[in-house]
Amino acid sequence: MRNPMRGAKPSTAVTSSVETENRLAHNNHHHNGSTSSSPSPLPTEKSGVLHHDPEYTGANVDFSHVDGKKVLRKMDLRLIPMLSLLYLLAFLDRGNIGNARIEGMLPDLKMTGSQYNWVLTIFFFSYCAFEVPSNLCLKRFRPSIWLPTIMVGWGLVMTLMGIVKDYHGLLIARFFLGVAEAGLYPGVAYYITMWYCRSEAQFRQAMFFSAASVAGAFSGLLAFAIAKMDGVGGVAGWRWIFILEGILTVVVAVIAFFTIYDFPDTAGFLTLDERAWVVHRLKYQGSKDSGKMVAEVDRFKWRYVWDAFTDWQIYLSLFMYWGIVCPLYGISFFLPTIIKELGYTSSTAQLLTIPIYITAAGLAVLVAWFSDRAGKRSPFIFGCMCTIAVGFIMCLAASGRGVPGVVYAGVFIAVCGIYPAFPGNVTWLSNNLAGSYKRSAGMAIQIGLGNLGGAMASNFYRAKDSPKYILGHALELGFVAVGLLAVILMRLSYTKINEKREREGAGMLTDAEMSDMGDRAPTFRYVL
């Protein structure tokens, strides 16, 4: 039984019931080829607050006059800044342990290099395990409740990391940090697909993901400043990094309770016509290229979750994901240390990370814009992964040869490939999963299992391999090569399936049956 859900934000833009009836009387028709057998009801309104209806398609409303670009701008301004801030803080809190390390954390806690690697690794075990449950909870409890709640959780854990006494305390704290942060990235990545169509998603994914690039730069700058507090209150500088960044996260989480919107059909900042336009596009986006409009299913069944666990494309995409995420985490954990090992001081090492991440942020958004305009994913992902490979080849060739500038340049080039490739990789799979709950589970599986690459990468750069880190660079390069092969196989598979569906058509299947099939329906076309 569906549980009605309260809208995200009350607003005077919500049309009154009288106005709704008048509008329906004037527009009592199906719009744009909707295949519904009867008009879908408008979302219900109680006490000025809209309630989400997963069966709503927007077909009852004449939205032909809606200015699509204006609506997208409104959505961008209301959604993307807060999502970017949330992910910036998540990435900041996850990666600041690298900054704490070079500020003296290991000797203070009497930790060895291998113990440090275990502290990094354990985060990903809990992070992976809780991603699918968290994404399913996102729709059940609503984004405006779920995302800020888990954010408060990881902010508290981060703050408490500043008072740990030994290795075991830090290990436990990192485990629970993974539990709390598990829902953020897959949740936000899925949340974007609830608002934006396939041809618009990567640009928005990149805008909020590029916050991670800024976080990389900001992390170095902030750590550089906070480390100056060493000794204040009798607390070491690296502890202040955890404490202050954790408190900042909790403060932003409280604000997020009031600034995150739930669903397009309950968005108070959109008019009735605009809400209908957004919902209608989302419902029929997967089949529009087939010539037969079939609505995407949005109700929950455990079968849709199982469909995600048994879908070949998710597991093939994992190899592509690992080819990007292993270099991503390896560099975010060890870039300050690598630069320090090149002969720079601790403070200079922090500052030298900044230009790398700022450049990567700009490239991520630029590549995503071109990818959305082209309506293609694989060529851009493949090109970016080739760039990653070039960067690590440079690192391997120059390590231990007395040319630290070349190693730095190689890392720079690799990061400039990683950050545009990552949102492209996540967007490509989300574009090709149909059915709201299957997409929710499928994206969480990809990101959850994919982030086990982070567990692997945290052990690539061993203390005993410094300053050359040849093993780490070589392993990263190997994962990139496997990822490139996965991109080719996915592109060929999608092309073959699309051609087969084009030839054979829908057959005798009803619209309801095809809707229930999701991306396996003969009317669904994969994005290449």
Summary of the structure (lengths in Angstrom):
residues: 528
radius of gyration: 23.8
end to end distance: 36.9
largest distance: 78.0
contacts: 1938
relative contact order: 0.14
helix: 71%
strand: 2%
